[in-house]
Structures are given as C-alpha cells and as structure tokens.
C-alpha cells in the first residue's frame, strides 16, 4: 500500500510480465489483485502471450479472481493471447467451474481464434 500511496503508476507495464495486476493474478494473490483494482488498476490491459488479466485468471482456474475481474468490468469476451478468449483459456486447462461461470456471465461459446480454435 505504501508504494501505491507514493505515486506508483499502477498500470505500468513491463514485458513479458505485464502489469502489477497481471503479476498478482499469476501468483494467485487475490488480496493484492483486489487492492490494485480498488486503486484503479486497468482490468483491460493485455499482454501478447496471455491476453487480459481475465484470460490469465481463467487459464489458471482462479475462480475467485475471475469473479473479481468481472465485477470490476472485465470483458468476458475479450480476445487476445494464445487462447483468444477467457472461456477458451479456462476450457483448455480443464477448469470446469470457471467455464460454467464465464458462460453464465455471457461468454460466447462459438468464438473462433487463438491456438485452439474455439472453446
């Protein structure tokens, strides 16, 4: 929190890891992700390999972070990265509960693209 209070650019990006939010999600740090979002972290930032923060959370099966990101306005149908959509990322990695949640939130099941074609 001290860093955030001292003018740190919360959306600063560094390849290949992306932003602080993406790094928090990659590490499974729900509390840090929640703090970053509450301080204005952009849930729409993306990096070439993974796509958005939602893509990464879905690929890792982090259902609690997926919910947090969607509540913060993340696009369930955002396209980018190797998996094309968050739904494809969750499906490719066998995360059934995340898949069901994304579909309930309006994820399109027939989107084509990414490494695997579709979900």
Buried (B, 14 or more C-beta within 10 A) or exposed (E): EEEBEEEEEBBEBEEEEBBBBBBBBBEBBBEBBBBBBEBEBBBBBBBEBBBBBBBBBBBBBBBEBBBBBBEBEBBBBBBBBBBBBBBBBBBBBEBEEBBEBBBEBEBBEEBEBBEEEBB
